Amino acid sequence: MIELFYTKPENVSDNEISFDDFEEKHILQILKKDINDKILVTDGRGNVYQSIIIRKKPRLLVTIKKNEKRPKPKINICLGVGFIRPNRLDFIFEKATELGVGNFYLFRSQFSNYSSGNFTRYQKIMRQALKQSQRFYLPEINVFDSVQLFIEQTTHFNNKIVAIGSEHPSLLKNLNKMPIKNNDSVLLAIGSEGGFSEKEIGQLCENNFSPVSLGKNRLRAETAAITGISVIQLHIYTELQLICPDNSGFHWVQQ
């Protein structure tokens, strides 16, 4: 399989692509790519560029041989999570991106003891996960100062779920009852370390978030997030068969 690389949209001209220092080092120093090597590049907005390296110094430059636009998944799966320890948040961004999360919603809740605004780091983690999983849409990160603001800015979601505790119906049982169809969206909300407060649970449920259980075991926030997204993804793919991968087959043009 041809390696996938990332460049910012502003680095793409009519027929050439340049890269930032991070990606250039990966291509030239880590993977030892050379003149005339073929590489596949995405701008994180669904565009895929079949390209060939034409220059290594003073800066890496490739020429575009073919440009394709990949479709988005038919269901937009998004994740809302309370701020947790930065290293555990890193894990969520990496693994949830690989699993196909479209957008992230971070919020400060009553039990949020951590807060990090290192979005450059988050972007770097997500783009590496994007390349690893052969996706072509880079997720966006939205940040809110409270659960209430998170609720107010996510009213457009068709299907909203909040993981609370084992006293509620299972996530899978809840998904089976949801009228998920093409071009729908699903939002899963996970609390920070310590979960949601009773007031926050009330706010979420009053605003059409369905309370669910992820099993009898008590899970860390990052474990709950990845478990929940995995169940949603598998349900949509196997039961509804509605996922349209954004990495469906690509073919090199003939030289």
MITI-680062 format. One line per field, with one value per residue (C-alpha): residue number from 1; residue in one letter; x, y negated, z negated. Coordinates in steps of 0.05 Angstrom, whole numbers, m for minus. Example, Ala and Ser with C-alpha at 12.3 -4.5 7.8 and 13.67 -1.06 7.14 Angstrom:
BEGIN
num c(1 2)
residuo c(a s)
X c(246 273)
Y c(90 21)
Z c(m156 m143)
! end
This chain:
BEGIN
num c(1 2 3 4 5 6 7 8 9 10 11 12 13 14 15 16 17 18 19 20 21 22 23 24 25 26 27 28 29 30 31 32 33 34 35 36 37 38 39 40 41 42 43 44 45 46 47 48 49 50 51 52 53 54 55 56 57 58 59 60 61 62 63 64 65 66 67 68 69 70 71 72 73 74 75 76 77 78 79 80 81 82 83 84 85 86 87 88 89 90 91 92 93 94 95 96 97 98 99 100 101 102 103 104 105 106 107 108 109 110 111 112 113 114 115 116 117 118 119 120 121 122 123 124 125 126 127 128 129 130 131 132 133 134 135 136 137 138 139 140 141 142 143 144 145 146 147 148 149 150 151 152 153 154 155 156 157 158 159 160 161 162 163 164 165 166 167 168 169 170 171 172 173 174 175 176 177 178 179 180 181 182 183 184 185 186 187 188 189 190 191 192 193 194 195 196 197 198 199 200 201 202 203 204 205 206 207 208 209 210 211 212 213 214 215 216 217 218 219 220 221 222 223 224 225 226 227 228 229 230 231 232 233 234 235 236 237 238 239 240 241 242 243 244 245 246 247 248 249 250 251 252 253 254 255)
residuo c(m i e l f y t k p e n v s d n e i s f d d f e e k h i l q i l k k d i n d k i l v t d g r g n v y q s i i i r k k p r l l v t i k k n e k r p k p k i n i c l g v g f i r p n r l d f i f e k a t e l g v g n f y l f r s q f s n y s s g n f t r y q k i m r q a l k q s q r f y l p e i n v f d s v q l f i e q t t h f n n k i v a i g s e h p s l l k n l n k m p i k n n d s v l l a i g s e g g f s e k e i g q l c e n n f s p v s l g k n r l r a e t a a i t g i s v i q l h i y t e l q l i c p d n s g f h w v q q)
X c(0 25 41 m7 20 m13 m6 m45 m94 m56 5 m30 m24 m52 m3 48 48 96 100 115 179 146 120 182 226 179 182 256 292 249 222 280 237 274 264 211 181 105 68 m5 m23 m86 m104 m152 m212 m226 m178 m128 m68 m29 39 112 172 208 253 284 324 320 249 211 165 119 79 6 m11 m83 m132 m192 m246 m266 m336 m348 m376 m452 m458 m422 m398 m374 m347 m357 m312 m296 m225 m180 m106 m69 m35 m101 m133 m77 m98 m170 m151 m106 m151 m218 m190 m168 m239 m270 m293 m313 m307 m288 m323 m284 m318 m303 m349 m357 m307 m256 m191 m148 m148 m102 m102 m44 m83 m19 m3 m74 m72 m5 m33 m96 m59 m13 m75 m107 m49 m44 m118 m118 m171 m178 m218 m182 m228 m242 m237 m290 m281 m334 m328 m387 m432 m489 m452 m434 m508 m529 m479 m497 m572 m564 m546 m600 m578 m546 m521 m489 m452 m470 m474 m495 m565 m583 m597 m536 m508 m522 m595 m603 m571 m620 m677 m648 m674 m604 m603 m560 m532 m549 m503 m489 m458 m430 m416 m367 m354 m287 m252 m308 m363 m419 m452 m526 m541 m503 m537 m604 m584 m562 m624 m670 m638 m649 m586 m603 m569 m533 m487 m421 m422 m417 m344 m322 m282 m233 m256 m210 m230 m304 m294 m259 m307 m368 m342 m323 m392 m426 m380 m390 m465 m471 m425 m453 m526 m542 m486 m486 m412 m382 m307 m268 m210 m245 m199 m152 m112 m51 m57 m15 51)
Y c(0 m69 m114 m171 m239 m303 m376 m437 m461 m526 m486 m461 m501 m485 m428 m427 m412 m434 m410 m435 m415 m358 m323 m338 m304 m244 m236 m249 m229 m175 m141 m160 m180 m203 m240 m207 m168 m166 m190 m199 m265 m290 m360 m333 m360 m299 m316 m261 m279 m226 m258 m249 m279 m329 m365 m351 m415 m470 m447 m384 m394 m345 m352 m330 m276 m267 m297 m260 m281 m226 m222 m232 m174 m170 m176 m231 m201 m253 m250 m298 m289 m327 m350 m296 m288 m311 m244 m208 m260 m248 m175 m193 m239 m185 m124 m159 m190 m122 m96 m150 m205 m266 m320 m327 m369 m383 m414 m433 m398 m401 m345 m369 m377 m388 m435 m438 m485 m452 m447 m444 m379 m353 m369 m333 m271 m271 m279 m221 m179 m203 m177 m112 m96 m120 m173 m238 m282 m313 m321 m389 m406 m449 m473 m495 m523 m483 m424 m472 m507 m440 m422 m488 m480 m408 m414 m397 m324 m274 m222 m240 m191 m200 m145 m147 m80 m7 m24 m49 m8 15 m27 27 34 m41 m42 12 m36 m96 m115 m123 m133 m162 m231 m227 m244 m209 m244 m206 m245 m219 m253 m272 m234 m227 m228 m278 m313 m300 m370 m357 m290 m325 m379 m326 m283 m343 m360 m293 m257 m184 m155 m90 m39 m14 48 67 47 m22 m51 m108 m164 m146 m73 m92 m138 m86 m31 m73 m96 m25 1 m55 m45 31 24 m24 17 87 74 14 19 m56 m72 m99 m96 m158 m113 m71 m46 m92 m77 m109 m142 m111 m147)
Z c(0 18 m42 m57 m76 m100 m80 m100 m47 m37 m16 46 111 179 193 136 61 7 m66 m135 m172 m209 m147 m106 m158 m159 m84 m71 m135 m165 m103 m58 1 63 129 173 115 115 54 36 2 m31 m55 m108 m71 m28 28 47 90 128 131 150 114 161 111 43 30 7 m8 11 70 106 170 173 224 205 155 128 79 29 1 m73 m114 m108 m183 m221 m286 m336 m407 m465 m525 m589 m599 m628 m639 m576 m562 m565 m521 m471 m470 m455 m397 m367 m373 m360 m297 m273 m288 m244 m291 m250 m303 m376 m429 m492 m552 m623 m671 m746 m756 m705 m743 m681 m623 m563 m504 m467 m402 m360 m395 m385 m311 m303 m338 m295 m229 m246 m262 m198 m157 m196 m184 m111 m123 m84 m131 m191 m251 m281 m355 m389 m461 m511 m582 m609 m595 m583 m527 m498 m498 m466 m409 m391 m382 m308 m321 m303 m354 m420 m473 m541 m577 m651 m688 m689 m715 m645 m581 m543 m487 m436 m458 m452 m382 m359 m376 m341 m272 m243 m168 m112 m126 m199 m257 m322 m383 m442 m506 m558 m625 m653 m709 m760 m708 m705 m764 m778 m752 m687 m677 m685 m634 m584 m591 m586 m520 m486 m505 m516 m579 m566 m599 m571 m616 m688 m698 m718 m660 m654 m610 m553 m556 m556 m496 m453 m474 m458 m390 m372 m388 m348 m288 m289 m296 m237 m194 m208 m224 m181 m130 m123 m132 m67 m79 m58 m38 15 70 106 168 197 264 319 334)
! end
